[in-house]
Amino acid sequence: MFRLLVGLLGVTSVIVAVSLLFGGGSLLWLDTALTDAQGFINTVPMEMGVDGYALVAGSAEIGIEPELPIDVGELATIRLRAENQSASQAIFLGVAETDALDAYLGGVAYAVIDEMGEDSFEFSYRTNETGEAPPAPPTVDIWVTSAYGVGEQVIEWEISSGDFSFVVMNEAATEGMEFEVVVGARVPLIKSVGVSLLVGGGVALALGTILLAIAL
């Protein structure tokens, strides 16, 4: 009876060890194989065309494939890199509180991303009655972070509590955009969590092996 109990504990420990080792190894592979020099996991470049004045995405709608096994709502940074397809057209990237951004864009049609993956996206349009063009985004004091100009522009935002949204516009707030964008996410905890899982898996495997040896 004693050996049976010890054997069951040993088998359980080995099963737990395999799960921990697999999880830890996956995280370390993710950290080394899929991240760039700055530690970001990125989508492929996506070409987008929007008929309205802006493209808006809430932080919750931005998805990175493969899906991160850690909640990016804590201790994570989102990066947007975008460039207007017209070499002479300046682009604007910004992050603002969602209510403030909705008020700023309240008079025009703009696109809202419903879902974004590694190389595709789905969006719908929002409109209202006025149709009045908004002021140029660099002149508005609502941005948590922003970048604008000709050529590729980059913003990075450390995710924080609250309701925030990203926006891509023409710098002059003109209607109609064609641009290329890359979205990235950096989660510094991936490596440390992966190492911890590997250590825990190694301990569980050693314990399971000892218990099975005793049972046999």
N, C-alpha and C positions, 0 to 999 in steps of 0.2 A: 504494500500500500504506500509506504514511504517513497519507494523508487518511482512508483507511478505518478505520485504528486510532484516529485522533483522533475521527472521527465516532462510532465505537462508544463511546468514553469519554464523549463528549458526551451521547449518548442515555442511557447509564447514569447519568450525573450528574443529568440531568433527571428520570429515574424516581425516583432517590433523593430528589431535591428535592421532588417531588410528595408522596411518602410522609411526609417530614418536615413539610412545610407542612400537610398534612391532619392529622397527629397533633398538631402544635402548636396549630393552630386549634381542634381538637376539645377539647383541654384548656382553652384559654382560654375557649371557649364554656361548658364545664362549670363553670369557675370563676366566670363572670359571670352566667350565665342560671339555673343550678340551685342556687346556694348562697344561704343566708339572710344576714342582716346579721352574724351571728357566723361565717360561713364554713362552715357545715354543709350537706351534702347530705342531705335528709331523705326518709323514707318518707311516704306519706300517713297520716293518723290511722287506726289500726286498732283496732276494738273486739274485745276478747277476753273469753271466759268460760272459767273453769277450775273444775272440781269439787274439785280437791285443795287443798293448803295453799299451793302456790307454783307459779310458772312460772319455769323455769330455761332459760338459753341460754348456751352457751359462746361466746366471742368469735368463734370460727371459723364458727359457725352463723349469725351475723348478717350478712345480705347487704343491700346497698344497690343499688337499680336507679335509673338505669343503672349497670352495674358500673363501679367505679372502675378506670381504666387504670393505677393505681399500687398496689403492694402495701401494703394498709393495716396489715399486720403491723409496719411500721416508720414511726415519725414520724407517727402518726395518733391522733386522739381520737374515741372513741365517746361519743355522748350519748343518754341515755334521758329522755324526758318522759312521765309517766304520771299519770293521775287516776282515782280510783275513780268508778264510775258512780253510786254512792250518795254523795250530797253530805255525809252525816254520817260516812262510813266513812273512816278514815285509811288511807293506803297506805304501803308501804315499798319502796324501791328500794335495791339494794346490789350491790357487786362483791366477790367473795371468791375465794381459791384454791379450785379445784374440789374437791379432796379434803376441805378443811375444810367446804365447803358440803354435800357429800354426807353427811358425818358429822352435820352439824347437822340435815339433813332425813331422816336414816336411818330414823326411825320412822314416817313418814307417806307417804301417796300425794301425788305432785306431778307436774306436767306438765313435759316436756322438749321444747323446740323442736327439731325435726329440720331444718326449712328455713324461712327467712323471706325474702320478697321485698318488693316495693314496697307491695303492698296485700293480701297474703295470707300465711298461715303454716300449717305442719303441725306437729303435736306428738303425742307419745305419753306415756303415763303410766308412772311407776315406783312400785312399792309394795313394802312388806315386811311382816313378821309382827306388829310391835308395835302399830302404829296409835296410838301415843302422840303427842299434839300437842307440837310443839317449843315452847321458850320464845319469848317475843316477840322478834323479831329485833333491836330496838334494844338489848336487854340482853345480846347475844352479842358477844364481842370477836373477830370473825373478818373484819370488813369492811375492805377497802382504801379504799372510799369508800361513802357511803350518804346517803340522804335519806328523811325520813318526815314524815307529817302529813296533815291534811285539805286537799283541793284538789290542784292540780297540783304534782308533785314532779319535780325534775330532778337527774340526776347526770351528770358528765362524767368519763371515765377515759382517760388516755393509755396506749395499748396498750404493754405491756412484755413481756419474755420470761417464760415460765412458762405454767401452765395455770390460767386464770381463767374464772369464769362470772358472768353477771348473774342476778339474781333479782328477781321482783316478788311481794310478799306483802301480806296485810293486816297493818297495824302490830301488831295484837293476836295475830297468828298463828292466826286463825280459818280455818275451812275454807270454800272457795267464794269466787270473786272474779269480778267483772265490772268491767273497766276499759278505758280508751282509752290507747293508747301510740303515741308517735312515736319512731322510731330515726333518729339522724343520725350522719354521719361527716365529720370535717374532716381534710383532708390538705394541709397548708400548701405542700408541694412542687409541687402541681398547677400553680400559676401560673408558678413559676420554670422548671419543666421545659417547660411549654408555650412560654414565651418562648425558651428555649434551642433547642427544636426549630424554631421559626420562624426564628431567626437561622441555624441550620445549614442549613435548607431554602433560605433566601435565598442563602447562599453557594454551595450546591450548584447552584442554578438559574443563578446568574451564571456559574459555571465551565462548566456545561454549555452555556450559550448561547455563550460565547466559543469553546469547542471546536468546536461545530457550525458557527460562522461561519468558523473556520479550515478545517474540512473541506470546506466548500462553496466 
